[in-house]
Amino acid sequence: MTVDAVLRGTLALPGGRELVHGFGFEGRAGSRRALLRDGARLAVFDLDAVAGGPPEATFPLPWPGWSGGVHSVGPDGSFAVFSGQRAVRAVNRDGTTRWEFRHSCWGPEPGHPHSGDEQQVCEGSEHGSCRVADDGRTVWAHIPVTGPGEDDYAEAWVVLDAADGRELARLPLPESFAAGSHQLSHPGTGHVGLCVGMGQDGIGLYWARWDGARLHDVRAEAVGERILTGVHPERPSYLTVQHDGWDIQLHALDGALLAEGTPPPTADPDRPARWDWPCGFVDPRTVLASALDCHDDQGAHWLLDTATLAPRHRVAYPTGRTPGHAQPLGDGTWLTFDAPTGTLHRWSAAAG
């Protein structure tokens, strides 16, 4: 059964592709923002208010030559936190530095030299991520930690005071060798999730909660195959996609499996469909997932029932083709990116 997609608006935002194909979207309870690189600055757009106008805020990039890292903005928009190659830096809205937390270099060669120039960009694409907690009081950062020996490489997840950058807690990640990472916060519970991609070595998935004094509910799947893709906007649960796209799962925050959904069958059973890793909650009752059909270049978007992850509708677009990946926004809409025009399209499902 199909449902028509209704175009709700078109946006032209700098670097808008990252909203759908990267980590330019930052969702919180009651807030949907685009965090997009625009030249030497980070432009922040309120997706509930933007209609092609100016950004809500802009922040100068501390290291304009560094293209890695997943950054975050405080819930009130007064500061941004940047995940750099050798530091995590918080920047106020007026461009001044609030604080900086130095760490080892993400560069892949142990002991490689540094010139002393903070703008030096070392070889390698490895990077970390940071996330401002929903209450704005802490910053969670994924960083490398290098000891005195050549083989003393490790990684850690640190909790920093958002006001001054003081380290409040540290969770060692001894089995992590990141290519990159991203983080999500769960609304209302205080939990933060860290997903570490390690290429062919697997995926690390970690959850924790800071109570103001220490870490609670720490859970680690240090080497697994599930990618963290979304958090339920109302209930204590989250979505993961199997690394190769064979299924989507809904989990409780303690890791318990609540539901599992496999892609609908294809016409050729020898070439089964797989799920893309971008998927998420269109609203509390609906998950949007993209299926990669191995003999059909356009694939398909499916609306799934949140409780069971069973497909409810295949989405039919006006052009007859599925417009690539999608970023659900949690308010009943989702975004797609049109590469030829460089614009974002915002959709909803037709009522009925």
DRENMARLO-346555 format. One line per field, with one value per residue (C-alpha): residue in one letter; x, y, z; residue number from 0. Coordinates in Angstrom, 3 decimals, decimal comma. Each point is the difference from the previous one (the first is absolute). Layout:
N
type	(A; ...)
x	(X; ...)
y	(Y; ...)
z	(Z; ...)
seq	(NUM; ...)
***
This chain:
352
type	(M; T; V; D; A; V; L; R; G; T; L; A; L; P; G; G; R; E; L; V; H; G; F; G; F; E; G; R; A; G; S; R; R; A; L; L; R; D; G; A; R; L; A; V; F; D; L; D; A; V; A; G; G; P; P; E; A; T; F; P; L; P; W; P; G; W; S; G; G; V; H; S; V; G; P; D; G; S; F; A; V; F; S; G; Q; R; A; V; R; A; V; N; R; D; G; T; T; R; W; E; F; R; H; S; C; W; G; P; E; P; G; H; P; H; S; G; D; E; Q; Q; V; C; E; G; S; E; H; G; S; C; R; V; A; D; D; G; R; T; V; W; A; H; I; P; V; T; G; P; G; E; D; D; Y; A; E; A; W; V; V; L; D; A; A; D; G; R; E; L; A; R; L; P; L; P; E; S; F; A; A; G; S; H; Q; L; S; H; P; G; T; G; H; V; G; L; C; V; G; M; G; Q; D; G; I; G; L; Y; W; A; R; W; D; G; A; R; L; H; D; V; R; A; E; A; V; G; E; R; I; L; T; G; V; H; P; E; R; P; S; Y; L; T; V; Q; H; D; G; W; D; I; Q; L; H; A; L; D; G; A; L; L; A; E; G; T; P; P; P; T; A; D; P; D; R; P; A; R; W; D; W; P; C; G; F; V; D; P; R; T; V; L; A; S; A; L; D; C; H; D; D; Q; G; A; H; W; L; L; D; T; A; T; L; A; P; R; H; R; V; A; Y; P; T; G; R; T; P; G; H; A; Q; P; L; G; D; G; T; W; L; T; F; D; A; P; T; G; T; L; H; R; W; S; A; A; A; G)
x	(0,000; 1,349; -0,476; 0,643; 2,757; -1,134; 2,607; -0,154; 2,827; 3,357; 3,107; 3,325; 2,476; 3,812; 1,388; -3,549; 1,085; 1,409; -3,522; -0,818; 3,340; 2,000; -0,397; -1,325; -3,280; -0,209; -3,324; -1,041; -3,298; -2,007; 2,972; 1,166; 3,137; 2,277; 3,714; 1,628; 3,450; -0,097; 3,525; 1,962; -3,042; -2,618; -3,493; -2,849; -3,562; -3,205; -1,793; -3,345; 0,339; 2,316; -1,468; 3,123; 0,888; 3,207; 1,352; -1,033; 3,672; 3,472; 3,252; 3,511; 1,670; 3,018; 1,953; -1,348; 2,276; -1,279; -3,037; -0,440; -1,849; -3,676; -0,880; -2,840; -1,827; -1,370; -3,778; -0,404; 2,271; 2,427; 3,077; 1,312; 2,462; 2,397; 1,676; 3,443; 3,016; 1,882; -2,542; -3,642; -0,818; -3,104; -0,715; -2,450; -2,481; 2,155; 2,909; 2,053; 1,419; -1,831; 2,511; 2,209; 0,655; 3,217; 0,456; 2,245; -0,071; -2,455; 2,738; 0,664; 3,810; 1,121; 2,410; -0,192; 1,391; -2,016; 1,182; -1,516; -2,450; -3,494; -1,259; 2,205; -2,117; 1,648; -0,513; -2,890; -3,776; -0,541; -2,081; -2,092; -3,214; -1,561; -3,507; -1,378; -2,401; -3,645; 0,170; 2,996; 2,139; 2,424; 1,836; 0,691; 3,102; 1,580; 3,781; 3,267; 2,393; 3,675; 2,454; 3,801; 0,552; -0,454; -2,701; -1,742; -2,983; -3,451; -3,243; -2,350; -3,413; 0,239; -2,633; 0,981; -1,538; -1,649; 0,827; 3,772; 1,049; 1,045; 0,065; -2,720; 0,156; 1,841; -1,027; 2,972; -0,743; 2,788; -1,358; -0,740; 2,027; -2,201; -0,290; -2,699; -2,837; -3,266; -2,168; -3,700; -1,728; -3,269; -2,638; -1,188; 2,246; 3,436; 1,509; 2,588; 0,968; 3,340; 0,391; 3,575; 0,605; 3,142; -0,264; 0,431; 0,767; -3,601; -1,959; 0,138; -3,259; -0,013; -2,633; 0,354; -1,713; 1,602; -1,850; 2,076; 2,469; 0,809; -0,879; -3,002; -1,568; 3,282; -0,405; 2,495; -0,105; 3,640; 0,190; -3,310; -1,715; -2,881; -0,074; -1,839; -2,423; -2,714; -1,601; -3,715; -1,348; -2,148; 0,895; 3,283; 1,033; 2,230; 0,525; 2,949; 0,704; 2,110; 3,289; -0,819; -3,630; -1,692; -2,304; -1,092; -0,477; -1,727; 1,674; -0,774; 2,719; 1,263; 0,579; -3,013; -1,398; -3,523; -0,612; 1,774; -0,788; 1,452; -0,275; -2,998; 0,806; 1,163; -1,021; 3,322; 0,580; 3,660; 0,454; -1,749; -0,551; 1,878; -0,675; 2,105; 1,558; -1,843; -3,400; -1,949; -3,261; -2,346; -2,202; -0,385; -2,050; 1,863; 3,515; 1,241; 2,553; 1,626; 0,361; 2,833; -1,358; 2,988; -1,580; -1,751; 2,138; -2,682; -0,824; -2,994; -1,036; -2,225; -2,055; 0,207; -2,122; 2,180; -1,302; 0,687; 2,229; -2,346; -0,366; -3,257; 0,444; 2,420; 0,406; -0,943; 1,618; -1,445; 2,872; -0,418; 3,556; 1,270; 2,268; 2,916; 0,542; -2,390; 0,351; -3,127; -0,571; -2,331; -2,802; -1,796; 2,343; 3,265; 2,666; 1,564; 2,799; -0,173; 3,597; -0,581; -1,573; 1,772; -3,305; -1,703; -3,584; -2,218; -2,720; -2,853; -2,305; -3,382; -2,851; -2,354)
y	(0,000; 3,437; 3,475; 3,210; 2,345; 3,634; 2,709; 2,453; 2,309; 0,448; 1,367; 1,174; -0,141; 0,142; -3,511; -1,366; -3,413; -0,705; 0,050; -3,173; -1,611; 0,964; 1,266; 3,508; -0,670; 0,441; -0,930; 0,629; 0,044; 2,718; 1,126; -0,895; 1,726; -0,106; 0,410; 0,711; 1,054; 3,251; 0,980; 0,725; -0,013; -2,356; 1,221; -1,109; -0,055; -0,637; -2,482; 0,855; 3,653; 0,189; 0,900; 0,918; 2,826; 0,652; -2,485; 0,103; 0,318; -0,311; -1,056; 0,356; -3,354; -0,247; -1,992; 0,888; -2,525; -2,892; -1,637; -2,860; -0,251; 0,090; 3,228; 1,099; 3,143; 0,830; -0,306; 3,780; 0,668; 2,096; -2,146; -2,717; -2,780; -1,180; -3,400; 0,719; -2,089; 0,840; 1,778; 0,531; 3,702; 1,863; 3,276; 2,678; 1,582; 3,137; -2,121; 0,011; -3,232; -1,236; -2,777; -2,585; -3,616; -1,339; -3,655; -2,253; 0,264; -1,985; -0,374; -3,702; 0,022; -0,378; 2,694; 2,051; 3,528; 3,185; 3,395; 1,875; 1,688; -0,726; 0,151; -2,926; -2,816; -3,407; -2,853; -2,408; 0,211; -1,368; 2,236; 0,166; 1,715; 2,051; 0,561; 2,685; -1,627; 1,001; 1,991; 1,951; -0,776; -2,569; -0,832; -3,607; -0,436; -3,022; 0,472; -1,899; -0,590; -0,690; -1,203; 0,255; -3,184; -0,361; -2,630; 1,867; 1,085; 0,040; 1,918; 1,389; 1,560; 3,004; 2,134; 3,669; 2,919; 2,137; 3,202; -0,411; -3,269; -1,779; -3,784; -1,487; -3,656; -2,315; -3,335; -1,839; -1,683; -2,616; -1,857; 3,091; 0,913; 2,601; 1,064; 2,394; 0,332; 1,753; 0,508; 0,324; 1,100; -1,485; 2,618; 0,000; -2,757; 1,647; -2,959; 0,585; -2,589; -0,236; -1,957; -0,639; -1,210; -2,130; -1,008; -3,740; -0,416; 0,628; 2,589; 1,108; 1,034; 1,592; 1,546; 1,908; 2,586; 2,707; 0,737; 3,020; -2,052; -3,160; -2,121; -2,309; -2,646; -0,552; -2,579; -0,977; -2,147; 0,578; -2,055; -0,595; 0,563; 2,350; 3,691; 2,436; 1,913; 1,626; 0,466; -0,163; 3,529; -1,072; -3,494; -1,369; -1,874; 0,346; -1,362; -1,867; -1,343; -3,104; 1,015; -1,745; 1,152; -3,354; 1,256; 2,945; -0,472; 1,972; -0,276; 1,091; 2,155; -3,077; -1,682; -2,323; -0,760; 1,392; -0,520; -0,994; 0,797; -1,461; 1,587; -1,030; -2,777; 0,874; -1,566; -1,871; -2,018; -0,392; 3,776; 1,014; 3,572; 1,541; 2,971; 3,149; 1,134; 3,388; -0,623; 1,472; 1,110; 2,032; 0,281; -2,087; -2,652; -0,137; -0,892; 0,903; -2,386; -0,221; -3,345; -0,532; -2,244; -1,689; -0,111; 3,381; 3,126; 2,127; -2,217; 0,901; 1,812; -1,897; 1,174; -2,557; -0,444; 1,044; -2,702; -2,906; 1,463; -1,664; 1,899; 1,970; 1,929; 0,439; 3,734; 1,147; 3,255; 2,284; -0,720; -3,756; -0,341; -0,166; 3,035; -1,716; -0,073; 1,681; 1,748; -0,336; 3,043; -1,438; 2,502; -1,970; 1,082; -1,066; 1,517; -1,159; 1,653; 0,758; -0,003; 1,636; 3,092; -0,120; 0,360; -1,798; -1,193; -0,422; -2,662; -1,487; -2,927; 0,795; -0,224; -2,879)
z	(0,000; -0,906; 1,421; -1,912; 1,109; 0,200; -0,566; 2,912; -0,999; -1,682; 1,703; -1,392; 2,878; -0,208; 0,331; 0,137; -1,263; 3,493; 1,414; -1,910; -0,819; 3,090; 3,538; -0,600; 1,822; 3,774; 1,547; 3,589; 1,829; -1,749; -2,101; -3,510; -1,228; -2,996; 0,823; -3,354; -1,065; -1,990; -0,979; 3,181; 2,260; 1,380; -0,869; 2,284; -1,352; 1,927; -2,265; 1,577; -0,997; -2,992; -3,381; -1,897; 2,385; 1,955; 2,556; 3,633; 0,948; -1,493; 1,627; -1,452; -0,603; 2,337; -2,609; -3,479; -1,713; 2,126; -1,595; 2,475; 3,281; 0,921; 1,791; 2,274; 1,104; 3,439; 0,366; 0,307; -2,989; 2,062; -0,665; -2,279; 0,784; -2,710; -0,182; -1,402; -0,912; 3,220; 2,182; 0,862; 0,026; 1,162; -1,790; 1,106; -2,360; -0,270; -1,246; 3,193; 1,368; 3,086; 0,712; -1,650; 1,008; -1,543; -0,923; -2,085; -3,781; -2,089; -2,628; -0,714; 0,371; 3,660; 1,094; -3,196; 0,394; 0,426; -1,076; 2,909; -2,348; 1,267; -3,593; -1,055; -1,415; 0,268; -2,442; 0,467; -0,010; 3,518; 2,233; 3,146; 0,991; 2,751; 1,314; 2,290; 2,453; -0,308; 3,254; -1,320; 3,057; -1,365; -3,204; -0,961; -2,160; -1,684; -0,039; -0,593; 2,882; -0,734; 2,637; 0,042; -2,020; -3,748; 0,546; 2,835; -2,069; 1,544; -0,207; 2,626; 0,410; 2,309; 1,680; 0,221; 1,852; -2,680; 1,917; 0,276; -1,696; 3,218; -0,324; 2,205; -0,997; -2,392; -1,463; -1,575; -3,339; -0,142; -3,033; -2,085; -3,098; -1,613; -3,586; 1,217; 2,487; 0,733; 3,085; 0,800; 3,187; 1,151; 0,878; 3,565; 1,349; 0,054; -1,870; -2,729; -2,601; -1,806; -3,236; -1,150; -3,541; -0,328; -3,654; -0,510; 3,714; 0,985; 1,942; 3,613; 1,657; 3,455; 2,261; 3,268; 2,187; 2,143; 3,250; 1,013; 2,000; -1,947; -3,008; 0,226; -2,234; -1,820; -2,749; -2,667; -3,097; -0,806; -3,191; -1,721; -3,309; 0,778; -0,960; 2,286; -2,217; 2,111; 3,411; 0,697; 0,594; 2,968; 1,220; 1,428; -3,129; -3,048; -3,520; -1,467; -3,474; -0,581; -1,640; -3,292; 0,057; 0,631; 2,754; 2,129; 3,740; 2,740; 3,408; 3,534; 1,583; 1,858; -3,362; 0,087; -3,460; -0,441; -3,731; -3,196; -3,632; -3,177; -3,463; -2,104; -2,496; -3,512; -3,276; -0,103; 3,204; -0,938; 0,194; 3,239; 1,048; 2,897; 2,253; -0,299; 3,249; 0,033; 1,552; 2,883; 1,513; -2,178; 3,082; 3,182; -1,841; -3,313; -1,134; -3,471; -1,495; -3,437; -1,715; -2,458; -2,718; -1,609; -3,476; 0,161; 0,177; 1,604; 2,996; 2,140; 3,156; 2,415; 2,956; 2,815; 3,100; 2,953; 2,339; -2,365; -2,763; -2,487; -3,313; -0,256; -3,240; -2,844; -0,676; -3,508; -1,171; -2,688; -2,409; 0,361; 1,305; 3,574; 0,546; 1,763; 3,744; 2,429; 3,368; 2,174; 2,217; 2,648; -0,649; -2,704; -2,785; -1,578; -2,239; -3,260; -1,968; -3,708; -1,251; -3,417; 1,563; 3,375; 1,848; 2,832; -0,312; 3,054; -0,239; 1,947; -0,656; -1,500; 2,485; -0,363)
seq	(0; 1; 2; 3; 4; 5; 6; 7; 8; 9; 10; 11; 12; 13; 14; 15; 16; 17; 18; 19; 20; 21; 22; 23; 24; 25; 26; 27; 28; 29; 30; 31; 32; 33; 34; 35; 36; 37; 38; 39; 40; 41; 42; 43; 44; 45; 46; 47; 48; 49; 50; 51; 52; 53; 54; 55; 56; 57; 58; 59; 60; 61; 62; 63; 64; 65; 66; 67; 68; 69; 70; 71; 72; 73; 74; 75; 76; 77; 78; 79; 80; 81; 82; 83; 84; 85; 86; 87; 88; 89; 90; 91; 92; 93; 94; 95; 96; 97; 98; 99; 100; 101; 102; 103; 104; 105; 106; 107; 108; 109; 110; 111; 112; 113; 114; 115; 116; 117; 118; 119; 120; 121; 122; 123; 124; 125; 126; 127; 128; 129; 130; 131; 132; 133; 134; 135; 136; 137; 138; 139; 140; 141; 142; 143; 144; 145; 146; 147; 148; 149; 150; 151; 152; 153; 154; 155; 156; 157; 158; 159; 160; 161; 162; 163; 164; 165; 166; 167; 168; 169; 170; 171; 172; 173; 174; 175; 176; 177; 178; 179; 180; 181; 182; 183; 184; 185; 186; 187; 188; 189; 190; 191; 192; 193; 194; 195; 196; 197; 198; 199; 200; 201; 202; 203; 204; 205; 206; 207; 208; 209; 210; 211; 212; 213; 214; 215; 216; 217; 218; 219; 220; 221; 222; 223; 224; 225; 226; 227; 228; 229; 230; 231; 232; 233; 234; 235; 236; 237; 238; 239; 240; 241; 242; 243; 244; 245; 246; 247; 248; 249; 250; 251; 252; 253; 254; 255; 256; 257; 258; 259; 260; 261; 262; 263; 264; 265; 266; 267; 268; 269; 270; 271; 272; 273; 274; 275; 276; 277; 278; 279; 280; 281; 282; 283; 284; 285; 286; 287; 288; 289; 290; 291; 292; 293; 294; 295; 296; 297; 298; 299; 300; 301; 302; 303; 304; 305; 306; 307; 308; 309; 310; 311; 312; 313; 314; 315; 316; 317; 318; 319; 320; 321; 322; 323; 324; 325; 326; 327; 328; 329; 330; 331; 332; 333; 334; 335; 336; 337; 338; 339; 340; 341; 342; 343; 344; 345; 346; 347; 348; 349; 350; 351)
***
